[in-house]
Amino acid sequence: MRILGIESSSLVASVAIVEDETTMAEYTVNFKKTHSQTLLPMIDEMVKLLEIDLSTVDAIAVSGGPGSFTGLRIGSATAKGLGLALHKPLIHVPTLDATAYNLYGTEALICPIMDARRNQVYTGIYRFRESFEIVHGQDAMDIDELMGILNSMREPVIFLGDGVPVFRSRIEETLTVRALFAPAHVNRQRASAVAALGAVYFKEGKTETAMEHKPDYLRKSQAEREREEREGKS
């Protein structure tokens, strides 16, 4: 089984091809470039290096949100366009589920956090026992609310994601359990994790058509919130 993974929910632009238990190729860039400029050229370069035809993939796994509204729309459009052109199913992989999947096998709780601004984070809580377990499904919440939930669970926690640099001092001041922070090679979103978890979902029959796919934003965009605030004051 060969899965193409696409990740564009944040500043990270990442594509990968995973075949069975092997990552055949992964191309990841964490830089301030528009994903519309990077994703398709990265996919094209990757398949050229592998000397394979993109039509040989069985499905396209795409990071489905939450995250950057623009990034998610670009990733979604890319996956939908390829799915339609290649007649392949899509696999919707929640962004934070895939991020947590980077730390497969750890005994500590896994807590990816993405900076959602205004003291808010996109987050979820995960663990591995006999399998990958979603303890608290991805959600948007205040960072202090998250700290309260984690303190009540009384287990060590590994944090990762772009929210860590923003909230690390708050975590260290507030958390009463042991806090660990994932190292550079696994602390951001990766398309290989999207593809690998997508392969699990594919085997479980969790696919959708290109026309059915849409991202999970979890909350309204900043522009929508600002418009509502202006309308509320008028």
C-alpha positions in Angstrom: 0.0 0.0 0.0 1.4 3.4 -1.1 0.1 6.6 0.6 0.9 10.2 -0.4 0.8 12.5 2.7 0.3 16.3 2.5 0.8 18.6 5.5 0.1 22.3 5.3 -1.7 23.3 8.5 1.0 25.7 9.8 4.3 27.3 8.5 5.5 23.7 7.8 5.0 22.5 4.3 5.6 18.8 4.1 4.9 16.0 1.6 5.8 12.3 1.9 5.2 8.9 0.3 4.9 6.0 2.7 4.8 2.4 1.4 3.7 -0.3 3.8 6.1 0.2 6.8 8.7 2.4 5.0 8.9 6.1 4.3 10.1 6.2 0.7 10.6 9.9 0.7 9.7 13.0 2.7 10.2 16.7 1.8 9.7 19.2 4.6 10.3 22.9 4.7 9.6 25.1 7.7 9.9 28.5 6.3 7.8 31.5 5.5 6.7 30.6 2.0 3.2 30.4 0.6 2.2 26.7 0.5 0.7 27.3 -2.9 4.2 27.9 -4.2 5.7 24.9 -2.5 3.4 21.8 -2.2 3.1 20.8 -5.9 6.7 21.4 -6.8 7.8 19.4 -3.7 5.5 16.5 -4.7 6.9 16.7 -8.3 10.5 16.7 -7.1 9.8 13.8 -4.7 8.3 11.5 -7.4 11.1 12.4 -9.8 13.7 11.3 -7.3 11.9 8.1 -6.6 11.3 7.5 -10.3 7.7 6.5 -9.8 4.4 7.7 -11.3 2.1 9.5 -8.9 -0.8 7.4 -10.2 0.7 4.4 -8.3 -0.4 5.7 -4.9 -3.4 4.0 -3.4 -4.7 7.1 -1.6 -3.9 10.7 -0.6 -3.7 11.5 3.1 -4.2 15.1 4.0 -3.8 17.0 7.3 -7.4 18.0 7.8 -7.0 20.7 10.5 -7.1 22.6 12.7 -4.5 25.2 11.8 -3.9 28.1 9.5 -7.0 28.8 7.5 -5.0 29.6 4.4 -2.6 26.7 4.8 -5.5 24.2 5.3 -7.3 25.5 2.3 -4.2 25.2 0.1 -3.5 21.6 1.3 -7.2 20.7 0.9 -7.3 22.1 -2.7 -4.0 20.3 -3.5 -5.3 17.0 -2.2 -8.7 17.4 -3.9 -7.2 18.3 -7.2 -4.8 15.3 -7.2 -7.6 13.0 -6.0 -9.8 14.1 -8.9 -7.1 13.9 -11.5 -5.7 10.5 -10.3 -9.1 9.0 -9.3 -7.8 8.3 -5.8 -9.6 8.4 -2.5 -8.6 10.9 0.2 -7.9 10.1 3.9 -8.8 12.9 6.3 -6.2 12.8 9.1 -6.8 15.3 12.0 -3.7 17.5 12.3 -3.1 17.0 16.0 -3.6 13.2 15.8 -0.9 13.0 13.1 1.4 15.3 15.1 1.1 13.1 18.2 1.8 10.1 16.0 5.4 11.4 15.6 6.0 10.1 19.2 4.8 6.6 18.7 5.5 4.3 21.6 6.2 6.7 24.4 4.6 5.9 27.8 4.0 9.6 28.7 1.0 11.5 27.6 1.5 13.3 24.3 0.1 16.9 24.0 0.6 18.7 20.7 -0.2 22.4 20.9 -0.6 24.9 18.1 -0.7 28.6 18.8 -4.2 29.8 18.1 -3.6 33.4 19.4 -5.3 35.2 22.2 -4.0 32.8 24.8 -5.7 29.9 22.9 -4.2 26.7 21.6 -5.4 23.9 19.3 -4.6 20.8 21.2 -5.4 17.2 22.0 -4.2 14.6 24.4 -2.9 11.2 23.3 -1.1 8.1 24.7 0.2 4.8 23.5 -0.5 1.6 25.3 -1.3 -1.4 23.1 -2.3 1.1 20.4 -2.5 4.8 19.6 -5.2 6.2 21.9 -7.0 9.5 21.7 -7.6 10.6 25.3 -9.0 14.0 24.5 -9.9 14.7 20.9 -8.5 17.8 19.3 -10.1 21.1 20.4 -9.5 24.8 20.8 -9.1 26.0 24.4 -7.4 28.5 26.7 -3.8 27.4 27.7 -4.7 27.6 31.4 -7.7 25.3 30.9 -5.4 22.8 29.2 -2.9 23.0 32.1 -5.8 22.2 34.5 -6.8 19.1 32.6 -3.2 17.8 32.4 -2.6 18.5 36.1 -5.8 16.5 37.0 -4.5 13.5 35.0 -1.3 13.3 37.1 0.9 11.8 34.4 4.1 13.0 32.7 3.5 14.9 29.5 5.5 15.4 26.3 4.7 18.7 24.5 5.3 19.4 20.8 4.1 21.8 18.2 4.5 25.5 17.3 2.7 26.5 20.5 5.6 25.3 22.6 7.9 28.3 22.1 5.0 30.6 22.8 3.7 28.9 26.0 6.7 27.0 27.3 7.3 29.4 30.3 3.6 29.2 31.2 3.7 25.4 31.0 6.8 25.2 33.3 5.2 27.6 35.8 1.8 26.1 35.9 2.1 22.3 35.3 2.5 20.3 38.5 3.5 17.1 36.7 6.7 16.4 34.8 6.9 18.2 31.5 9.0 17.1 28.6 9.5 18.8 25.2 10.1 16.9 22.0 13.4 17.4 20.1 13.7 19.2 16.8 13.3 16.2 14.5 9.8 15.3 15.8 8.4 18.5 17.3 6.5 19.8 14.3 4.0 18.5 11.8 5.3 15.9 9.3 3.7 14.5 6.2 5.2 11.1 6.9 3.2 10.9 10.1 0.1 12.0 8.2 0.7 9.3 5.6 1.5 6.6 8.2 -1.6 7.3 10.3 -3.5 7.7 7.0 -2.5 4.1 6.1 -4.0 2.9 9.4 -7.2 4.7 8.6 -7.2 3.4 5.0 -7.1 -0.2 6.3 -10.1 0.7 8.5 -12.0 2.0 5.5 -11.9 5.6 6.6 -11.7 7.3 3.2 -13.6 9.9 1.4 -13.9 11.2 -2.1 -12.2 14.4 -3.2 -15.5 16.1 -3.4 -16.4 15.1 0.1 -13.2 16.4 1.8 -13.2 19.6 3.8 -10.9 20.9 6.5 -11.8 21.1 10.2 -11.2 24.7 11.3 -12.6 24.2 14.9 -13.2 28.0 15.2 -13.9 31.0 13.0 -11.1 32.8 11.2 -9.6 36.0 12.6 -11.3 38.0 9.9 -14.7 36.5 10.7 -14.2 37.2 14.5 -13.1 40.8 13.8 -16.1 41.4 11.6 -18.5 40.1 14.3 -16.8 42.3 16.8 -17.3 45.4 14.6 -20.9 44.5 13.9 -21.5 43.9 17.6 -20.2 47.4 18.5 -22.3 49.1 15.7 
